[in-house]
């Protein structure tokens, strides 16, 4: 047996998120079924993290173990034929036997894609919120995120994680292809964290909150103080970063 | 009463095409209902043409008559709030009382958007056909379209039009944003014509037909000789052109 990383993209609209759960179909479940069918043996996968219902990924990573003679190029092609249109396998690479998609990830990048104008072709892959927003002020607030580590205020209540500490390395709004994109990178994220941050930044952009208010919300460590979560349709996991040492070298 | 042109975009996936018909909901019907509700009087619209079920428009034009004191900016905003997410009004302009969205159009532009790679975010707004295709050969065949006028071979059978003559001014494949785009402009189009042309060009690109075969198909004036129509999901009406004389000047 060898260990492999599988890189994939998916549109989350039709799924109850990444992680297998009793109520509704998930990406993990559909992918495990496809791998098990194509490889004719039961395959379990471990994802780099979980995305919530309706959230997308332009790059997600998971690991699985399979026979040593895997023809990865042919497997990618077969999986793409087998899987529905809204899940696309990008590539499969061998990693060291001890590599772990979740524990070895050193960084995760999310993008939140916002359109201020009605766009009939991106209703499921952006959030349409007319604004106006003061993006300069939102960027001033976003920069403050880099000076804190405890993000309890932006975490879903009653989760089972041991700490709410994250190191945020990047957090800013920029324009691309007619959209406003919020890019955020951290070592780890708490559940619902990006959507709660975006929702609160939008309140800053509307003038409902000042940059100081934004800092006070973080310092309060109280989810009730933050703004409403932004809609799932705008959120994309765009990258999971690993140290190069975990990849197998021939 | 004054006459207005309304410019709009729509994703056709959920509709049975532009034109009102008994079996299923259409763009025309939804737009007439929205205009009638917002303006509190029965409004009928005349479109620049019709798009088939599942076909999109990044720019469609229709005309309607309404009271002389229309505040067009406010009306665009109200209509966009009222209409579903997959129909967006771009602008409304006054035209001369005799202007006609269909009869005055001097050119129509369509794009066919093809992806060779599985793209989970564009399943409804591209056609995914893996290829490989010889786009140089497809462009050599597309150029031949400019030398013919009778396109019976690419028309739906049993339609009520008087002639199958069209003047094609542009027809070529190019790459944009990771997609292959076929752009075609003509004074008019027959029903199903673009999808039939694209389907036949794809057969040229696969090597099933030569450029000479493509010409012979046009010359045969027989729909049975052409290739299968390409899927509706890739087709966009992108522009309707009018002489500037028809627009009202204050």
Interface residues (C-beta under 8 A of the other chain):
Chain A: X9 X10 X11 X56 X58 X80 X85 X86 X87 X88 X117 X118 X119 X120 X121 X123 X125 X128
Chain B: X9 X10 X11 X56 X58 X80 X85 X86 X87 X88 X117 X118 X119 X120 X121 X123 X125 X128
